[in-house]
Every structure is written in structure tokens, then in C-alpha cells.
């Protein structure tokens, strides 16, 4: 369907892409969603950060990086371990 409104501009994704920010913003958004979901599961299971880190066989500072919304440099293996500890499965797909 073609938009016939002459006053409609580009999308926000177009704006981010034109300014070289789309990839960075998308990665940050995905990381924030994953961190929020893991934290929610931890809260529902009354699982402290210390206990979660112990179950993941990692340090609490590493867990803080995983749960921190700004740090996108977390490995898939670390996300997978965190998801499995809280009884979830990490699913990744290309769209």
C-alpha cells in the first residue's frame, strides 16, 4: 500500500540508519530486553545476584555486566547459561 500523504516522512529506523546508529541501537535494545527478562525471572524465583553468579560459575561482576542494560559485549554462551539457570531457553533468529 502506497502512502499518499505528502507530509509523511521517513521512519525512525530510516533516520537511525542514515546516521549510522541503527545497528548500535538495535543491539542495545535487544540487550536491554534480555537483561530485563533474566532479572524478572530471578526476582520471581527469589534468586539473588550472588546465588545466580554461583549457579552460573561466574563472578558477580560478570553477572552485573550481563544484567547491565548498557553493556552489549556479552557472549552468547553467557546469555545461554543465564537463561538456562532461570529455566528459560535462549532463542536467536535472523529476520
N, CA, C and O atoms as a GROMACS GRO file, in nm:
protein
  380
    1UNK      N    1   0.084  -0.117   0.000
    1UNK     CA    2   0.000   0.000   0.000
    1UNK      C    3   0.089   0.124   0.000
    1UNK      O    4   0.177   0.135   0.085
    2UNK      N    5   0.067   0.213  -0.090
    2UNK     CA    6   0.147   0.334  -0.104
    2UNK      C    7   0.084   0.444  -0.019
    2UNK      O    8  -0.036   0.468  -0.027
    3UNK      N    9   0.166   0.509   0.061
    3UNK     CA   10   0.119   0.620   0.143
    3UNK      C   11   0.107   0.743   0.055
    3UNK      O   12   0.206   0.788  -0.003
    4UNK      N   13  -0.012   0.799   0.045
    4UNK     CA   14  -0.036   0.914  -0.042
    4UNK      C   15  -0.028   1.046   0.032
    4UNK      O   16  -0.052   1.152  -0.027
    5UNK      N   17   0.004   1.042   0.160
    5UNK     CA   18   0.016   1.165   0.237
    5UNK      C   19   0.150   1.230   0.205
    5UNK      O   20   0.255   1.172   0.234
    6UNK      N   21   0.152   1.351   0.145
    6UNK     CA   22   0.278   1.415   0.108
    6UNK      C   23   0.357   1.467   0.227
    6UNK      O   24   0.473   1.506   0.213
    7UNK      N   25   0.296   1.467   0.345
    7UNK     CA   26   0.364   1.521   0.464
    7UNK      C   27   0.427   1.414   0.551
    7UNK      O   28   0.484   1.444   0.655
    8UNK      N   29   0.416   1.290   0.510
    8UNK     CA   30   0.475   1.181   0.585
    8UNK      C   31   0.619   1.162   0.542
    8UNK      O   32   0.650   1.150   0.423
    9UNK      N   33   0.708   1.160   0.641
    9UNK     CA   34   0.850   1.144   0.611
    9UNK      C   35   0.895   1.001   0.627
    9UNK      O   36   0.814   0.908   0.620
   10UNK      N   37   1.022   0.984   0.649
   10UNK     CA   38   1.080   0.851   0.666
   10UNK      C   39   1.050   0.798   0.807
   10UNK      O   40   0.998   0.870   0.892
   11UNK      N   41   1.086   0.673   0.828
   11UNK     CA   42   1.065   0.611   0.959
   11UNK      C   43   1.183   0.644   1.051
   11UNK      O   44   1.286   0.693   1.007
   12UNK      N   45   1.163   0.616   1.178
   12UNK     CA   46   1.271   0.637   1.275
   12UNK      C   47   1.388   0.545   1.245
   12UNK      O   48   1.504   0.583   1.261
   13UNK      N   49   1.358   0.422   1.200
   13UNK     CA   50   1.466   0.330   1.161
   13UNK      C   51   1.547   0.387   1.045
   13UNK      O   52   1.669   0.374   1.042
   14UNK      N   53   1.479   0.452   0.949
   14UNK     CA   54   1.550   0.517   0.838
   14UNK      C   55   1.642   0.626   0.890
   14UNK      O   56   1.756   0.639   0.845
   15UNK      N   57   1.593   0.704   0.986
   15UNK     CA   58   1.674   0.811   1.046
   15UNK      C   59   1.798   0.753   1.112
   15UNK      O   60   1.909   0.803   1.091
   16UNK      N   61   1.778   0.647   1.194
   16UNK     CA   62   1.893   0.585   1.262
   16UNK      C   63   1.992   0.527   1.162
   16UNK      O   64   2.113   0.540   1.179
   17UNK      N   65   1.941   0.463   1.058
   17UNK     CA   66   2.026   0.404   0.956
   17UNK      C   67   2.105   0.512   0.882
   17UNK      O   68   2.225   0.497   0.859
   18UNK      N   69   2.039   0.621   0.846
   18UNK     CA   70   2.106   0.730   0.776
   18UNK      C   71   2.218   0.792   0.859
   18UNK      O   72   2.315   0.844   0.804
   19UNK      N   73   2.204   0.787   0.992
   19UNK     CA   74   2.304   0.844   1.081
   19UNK      C   75   2.400   0.741   1.137
   19UNK      O   76   2.478   0.771   1.228
   20UNK      N   77   2.395   0.619   1.084
   20UNK     CA   78   2.487   0.513   1.126
   20UNK      C   79   2.464   0.463   1.267
   20UNK      O   80   2.557   0.413   1.331
   21UNK      N   81   2.342   0.474   1.317
   21UNK     CA   82   2.313   0.435   1.455
   21UNK      C   83   2.221   0.314   1.468
   21UNK      O   84   2.200   0.265   1.579
   22UNK      N   85   2.168   0.265   1.358
   22UNK     CA   86   2.068   0.158   1.365
   22UNK      C   87   2.123   0.032   1.430
   22UNK      O   88   2.059  -0.026   1.517
   23UNK      N   89   2.239  -0.012   1.389
   23UNK     CA   90   2.297  -0.136   1.442
   23UNK      C   91   2.324  -0.124   1.592
   23UNK      O   92   2.292  -0.215   1.668
   24UNK      N   93   2.381  -0.012   1.634
   24UNK     CA   94   2.413   0.009   1.775
   24UNK      C   95   2.285   0.015   1.860
   24UNK      O   96   2.278  -0.045   1.966
   25UNK      N   97   2.185   0.088   1.812
   25UNK     CA   98   2.059   0.100   1.885
   25UNK      C   99   1.984  -0.033   1.892
   25UNK      O  100   1.924  -0.065   1.995
   26UNK      N  101   1.989  -0.109   1.786
   26UNK     CA  102   1.923  -0.240   1.785
   26UNK      C  103   1.990  -0.334   1.884
   26UNK      O  104   1.922  -0.404   1.958
   27UNK      N  105   2.122  -0.337   1.885
   27UNK     CA  106   2.196  -0.423   1.978
   27UNK      C  107   2.166  -0.384   2.122
   27UNK      O  108   2.148  -0.470   2.208
   28UNK      N  109   2.161  -0.255   2.149
   28UNK     CA  110   2.133  -0.207   2.284
   28UNK      C  111   1.991  -0.244   2.325
   28UNK      O  112   1.969  -0.285   2.440
   29UNK      N  113   1.896  -0.232   2.235
   29UNK     CA  114   1.756  -0.266   2.266
   29UNK      C  115   1.742  -0.415   2.295
   29UNK      O  116   1.674  -0.454   2.390
   30UNK      N  117   1.805  -0.499   2.215
   30UNK     CA  118   1.799  -0.644   2.236
   30UNK      C  119   1.861  -0.680   2.370
   30UNK      O  120   1.805  -0.760   2.445
   31UNK      N  121   1.975  -0.621   2.401
   31UNK     CA  122   2.044  -0.648   2.527
   31UNK      C  123   1.958  -0.607   2.645
   31UNK      O  124   1.949  -0.680   2.744
   32UNK      N  125   1.893  -0.491   2.636
   32UNK     CA  126   1.807  -0.445   2.746
   32UNK      C  127   1.689  -0.539   2.769
   32UNK      O  128   1.653  -0.567   2.883
   33UNK      N  129   1.631  -0.588   2.662
   33UNK     CA  130   1.518  -0.680   2.675
   33UNK      C  131   1.564  -0.810   2.741
   33UNK      O  132   1.499  -0.860   2.833
   34UNK      N  133   1.676  -0.865   2.695
   34UNK     CA  134   1.728  -0.989   2.754
   34UNK      C  135   1.761  -0.971   2.902
   34UNK      O  136   1.727  -1.055   2.984
   35UNK      N  137   1.828  -0.862   2.935
   35UNK     CA  138   1.864  -0.836   3.074
   35UNK      C  139   1.740  -0.822   3.161
   35UNK      O  140   1.735  -0.874   3.273
   36UNK      N  141   1.639  -0.752   3.110
   36UNK     CA  142   1.515  -0.733   3.186
   36UNK      C  143   1.444  -0.866   3.207
   36UNK      O  144   1.391  -0.891   3.316
   37UNK      N  145   1.441  -0.951   3.105
   37UNK     CA  146   1.375  -1.080   3.118
   37UNK      C  147   1.446  -1.171   3.219
   37UNK      O  148   1.381  -1.239   3.298
   38UNK      N  149   1.578  -1.173   3.216
   38UNK     CA  150   1.654  -1.255   3.310
   38UNK      C  151   1.635  -1.203   3.451
   38UNK      O  152   1.614  -1.282   3.544
   39UNK      N  153   1.641  -1.072   3.469
   39UNK     CA  154   1.622  -1.012   3.602
   39UNK      C  155   1.482  -1.042   3.654
   39UNK      O  156   1.465  -1.069   3.773
   40UNK      N  157   1.382  -1.036   3.568
   40UNK     CA  158   1.244  -1.065   3.608
   40UNK      C  159   1.232  -1.209   3.658
   40UNK      O  160   1.169  -1.235   3.760
   41UNK      N  161   1.293  -1.302   3.585
   41UNK     CA  162   1.290  -1.442   3.627
   41UNK      C  163   1.364  -1.461   3.760
   41UNK      O  164   1.319  -1.537   3.846
   42UNK      N  165   1.476  -1.392   3.777
   42UNK     CA  166   1.548  -1.400   3.903
   42UNK      C  167   1.462  -1.351   4.018
   42UNK      O  168   1.456  -1.414   4.124
   43UNK      N  169   1.394  -1.238   3.998
   43UNK     CA  170   1.308  -1.182   4.102
   43UNK      C  171   1.193  -1.277   4.135
   43UNK      O  172   1.160  -1.296   4.253
   44UNK      N  173   1.131  -1.335   4.034
   44UNK     CA  174   1.019  -1.427   4.056
   44UNK      C  175   1.062  -1.552   4.132
   44UNK      O  176   0.983  -1.610   4.206
   45UNK      N  177   1.187  -1.592   4.113
   45UNK     CA  178   1.238  -1.711   4.180
   45UNK      C  179   1.314  -1.677   4.308
   45UNK      O  180   1.375  -1.764   4.371
   46UNK      N  181   1.311  -1.549   4.347
   46UNK     CA  182   1.383  -1.501   4.466
   46UNK      C  183   1.530  -1.543   4.462
   46UNK      O  184   1.586  -1.589   4.561
   47UNK      N  185   1.590  -1.525   4.346
   47UNK     CA  186   1.729  -1.564   4.324
   47UNK      C  187   1.816  -1.439   4.328
   47UNK      O  188   1.804  -1.351   4.243
   48UNK      N  189   1.904  -1.432   4.426
   48UNK     CA  190   1.992  -1.315   4.440
   48UNK      C  191   2.100  -1.317   4.332
   48UNK      O  192   2.123  -1.419   4.267
   49UNK      N  193   2.165  -1.204   4.314
   49UNK     CA  194   2.275  -1.197   4.218
   49UNK      C  195   2.389  -1.290   4.258
   49UNK      O  196   2.451  -1.353   4.174
   50UNK      N  197   2.416  -1.297   4.387
   50UNK     CA  198   2.523  -1.384   4.435
   50UNK      C  199   2.491  -1.530   4.404
   50UNK      O  200   2.577  -1.604   4.356
   51UNK      N  201   2.368  -1.572   4.432
   51UNK     CA  202   2.329  -1.710   4.406
   51UNK      C  203   2.329  -1.738   4.255
   51UNK      O  204   2.371  -1.845   4.211
   52UNK      N  205   2.282  -1.643   4.178
   52UNK     CA  206   2.279  -1.661   4.032
   52UNK      C  207   2.422  -1.676   3.979
   52UNK      O  208   2.448  -1.764   3.897
   53UNK      N  209   2.512  -1.591   4.025
   53UNK     CA  210   2.651  -1.599   3.980
   53UNK      C  211   2.713  -1.733   4.018
   53UNK      O  212   2.787  -1.792   3.938
   54UNK      N  213   2.684  -1.781   4.137
   54UNK     CA  214   2.737  -1.911   4.180
   54UNK      C  215   2.685  -2.023   4.089
   54UNK      O  216   2.762  -2.110   4.049
   55UNK      N  217   2.556  -2.021   4.058
   55UNK     CA  218   2.498  -2.124   3.972
   55UNK      C  219   2.554  -2.117   3.830
   55UNK      O  220   2.563  -2.219   3.761
   56UNK      N  221   2.590  -1.997   3.786
   56UNK     CA  222   2.646  -1.980   3.652
   56UNK      C  223   2.796  -2.009   3.649
   56UNK      O  224   2.857  -2.013   3.542
   57UNK      N  225   2.856  -2.030   3.767
   57UNK     CA  226   3.000  -2.050   3.780
   57UNK      C  227   3.077  -1.930   3.724
   57UNK      O  228   3.169  -1.944   3.644
   58UNK      N  229   3.034  -1.811   3.768
   58UNK     CA  230   3.098  -1.688   3.725
   58UNK      C  231   3.102  -1.591   3.842
   58UNK      O  232   3.052  -1.622   3.951
   59UNK      N  233   3.160  -1.477   3.821
   59UNK     CA  234   3.167  -1.376   3.927
   59UNK      C  235   3.042  -1.289   3.927
   59UNK      O  236   2.970  -1.281   3.827
   60UNK      N  237   3.019  -1.224   4.039
   60UNK     CA  238   2.905  -1.133   4.047
   60UNK      C  239   2.926  -1.014   3.955
   60UNK      O  240   2.829  -0.961   3.900
   61UNK      N  241   3.050  -0.969   3.938
   61UNK     CA  242   3.075  -0.856   3.848
   61UNK      C  243   3.043  -0.894   3.703
   61UNK      O  244   2.994  -0.810   3.627
   62UNK      N  245   3.069  -1.017   3.666
   62UNK     CA  246   3.033  -1.063   3.531
   62UNK      C  247   2.882  -1.068   3.516
   62UNK      O  248   2.828  -1.031   3.411
   63UNK      N  249   2.812  -1.112   3.619
   63UNK     CA  250   2.666  -1.112   3.617
   63UNK      C  251   2.612  -0.970   3.608
   63UNK      O  252   2.515  -0.945   3.537
   64UNK      N  253   2.675  -0.877   3.678
   64UNK     CA  254   2.633  -0.736   3.670
   64UNK      C  255   2.649  -0.683   3.527
   64UNK      O  256   2.566  -0.604   3.482
   65UNK      N  257   2.753  -0.725   3.457
   65UNK     CA  258   2.769  -0.685   3.317
   65UNK      C  259   2.658  -0.744   3.231
   65UNK      O  260   2.609  -0.679   3.139
   66UNK      N  261   2.621  -0.868   3.262
   66UNK     CA  262   2.512  -0.931   3.188
   66UNK      C  263   2.379  -0.859   3.211
   66UNK      O  264   2.302  -0.839   3.118
   67UNK      N  265   2.353  -0.822   3.335
   67UNK     CA  266   2.227  -0.757   3.369
   67UNK      C  267   2.227  -0.607   3.342
   67UNK      O  268   2.121  -0.546   3.336
   68UNK      N  269   2.345  -0.548   3.325
   68UNK     CA  270   2.354  -0.405   3.297
   68UNK      C  271   2.302  -0.375   3.157
   68UNK      O  272   2.347  -0.436   3.060
   69UNK      N  273   2.210  -0.281   3.145
   69UNK     CA  274   2.148  -0.255   3.015
   69UNK      C  275   2.240  -0.193   2.911
   69UNK      O  276   2.211  -0.200   2.792
   70UNK      N  277   2.349  -0.134   2.952
   70UNK     CA  278   2.437  -0.064   2.858
   70UNK      C  279   2.546  -0.151   2.797
   70UNK      O  280   2.602  -0.115   2.694
   71UNK      N  281   2.577  -0.263   2.859
   71UNK     CA  282   2.688  -0.347   2.814
   71UNK      C  283   2.639  -0.448   2.711
   71UNK      O  284   2.572  -0.546   2.746
   72UNK      N  285   2.672  -0.426   2.584
   72UNK     CA  286   2.628  -0.517   2.478
   72UNK      C  287   2.733  -0.622   2.445
   72UNK      O  288   2.708  -0.708   2.360
   73UNK      N  289   2.848  -0.618   2.509
   73UNK     CA  290   2.956  -0.711   2.478
   73UNK      C  291   2.951  -0.840   2.559
   73UNK      O  292   3.054  -0.885   2.609
   74UNK      N  293   2.834  -0.899   2.571
   74UNK     CA  294   2.818  -1.023   2.646
   74UNK      C  295   2.810  -1.139   2.546
   74UNK      O  296   2.745  -1.128   2.442
   75UNK      N  297   2.877  -1.247   2.578
   75UNK     CA  298   2.879  -1.361   2.485
   75UNK      C  299   2.745  -1.435   2.484
   75UNK      O  300   2.668  -1.430   2.579
   76UNK      N  301   2.720  -1.502   2.374
   76UNK     CA  302   2.600  -1.584   2.362
   76UNK      C  303   2.602  -1.696   2.465
   76UNK      O  304   2.498  -1.734   2.519
   77UNK      N  305   2.720  -1.750   2.491
   77UNK     CA  306   2.734  -1.858   2.588
   77UNK      C  307   2.690  -1.810   2.727
   77UNK      O  308   2.624  -1.884   2.800
   78UNK      N  309   2.727  -1.687   2.763
   78UNK     CA  310   2.689  -1.631   2.893
   78UNK      C  311   2.537  -1.610   2.900
   78UNK      O  312   2.475  -1.640   3.002
   79UNK      N  313   2.478  -1.560   2.792
   79UNK     CA  314   2.333  -1.540   2.790
   79UNK      C  315   2.260  -1.674   2.797
   79UNK      O  316   2.158  -1.687   2.865
   80UNK      N  317   2.313  -1.773   2.727
   80UNK     CA  318   2.253  -1.906   2.729
   80UNK      C  319   2.258  -1.966   2.870
   80UNK      O  320   2.158  -2.022   2.916
   81UNK      N  321   2.371  -1.954   2.937
   81UNK     CA  322   2.384  -2.006   3.074
   81UNK      C  323   2.285  -1.938   3.167
   81UNK      O  324   2.219  -2.005   3.247
   82UNK      N  325   2.274  -1.805   3.157
   82UNK     CA  326   2.182  -1.732   3.244
   82UNK      C  327   2.039  -1.774   3.220
   82UNK      O  328   1.962  -1.794   3.314
   83UNK      N  329   2.002  -1.788   3.094
   83UNK     CA  330   1.865  -1.829   3.060
   83UNK      C  331   1.835  -1.968   3.115
   83UNK      O  332   1.728  -1.991   3.171
   84UNK      N  333   1.928  -2.060   3.101
   84UNK     CA  334   1.903  -2.197   3.147
   84UNK      C  335   1.895  -2.204   3.299
   84UNK      O  336   1.819  -2.285   3.353
   85UNK      N  337   1.970  -2.122   3.370
   85UNK     CA  338   1.967  -2.121   3.517
   85UNK      C  339   1.828  -2.081   3.567
   85UNK      O  340   1.781  -2.134   3.667
   86UNK      N  341   1.764  -1.987   3.498
   86UNK     CA  342   1.630  -1.943   3.540
   86UNK      C  343   1.518  -2.023   3.472
   86UNK      O  344   1.401  -1.986   3.481
   87UNK      N  345   1.556  -2.132   3.406
   87UNK     CA  346   1.456  -2.221   3.348
   87UNK      C  347   1.400  -2.176   3.214
   87UNK      O  348   1.290  -2.215   3.176
   88UNK      N  349   1.475  -2.095   3.144
   88UNK     CA  350   1.433  -2.046   3.014
   88UNK      C  351   1.529  -2.094   2.908
   88UNK      O  352   1.636  -2.146   2.938
   89UNK      N  353   1.490  -2.075   2.781
   89UNK     CA  354   1.574  -2.113   2.669
   89UNK      C  355   1.600  -1.989   2.585
   89UNK      O  356   1.507  -1.916   2.553
   90UNK      N  357   1.723  -1.966   2.549
   90UNK     CA  358   1.760  -1.852   2.466
   90UNK      C  359   1.734  -1.890   2.321
   90UNK      O  360   1.783  -1.992   2.272
   91UNK      N  361   1.656  -1.807   2.252
   91UNK     CA  362   1.628  -1.828   2.112
   91UNK      C  363   1.676  -1.708   2.033
   91UNK      O  364   1.646  -1.594   2.067
   92UNK      N  365   1.751  -1.735   1.926
   92UNK     CA  366   1.803  -1.629   1.841
   92UNK      C  367   1.764  -1.662   1.698
   92UNK      O  368   1.777  -1.777   1.655
   93UNK      N  369   1.718  -1.562   1.627
   93UNK     CA  370   1.682  -1.586   1.487
   93UNK      C  371   1.717  -1.465   1.402
   93UNK      O  372   1.730  -1.353   1.453
   94UNK      N  373   1.733  -1.489   1.275
   94UNK     CA  374   1.756  -1.382   1.180
   94UNK      C  375   1.624  -1.353   1.111
   94UNK      O  376   1.554  -1.445   1.068
   95UNK      N  377   1.590  -1.226   1.100
   95UNK     CA  378   1.465  -1.190   1.033
   95UNK      C  379   1.493  -1.099   0.916
   95UNK      O  380   1.400  -1.058   0.846
   0.00000   0.00000   0.00000
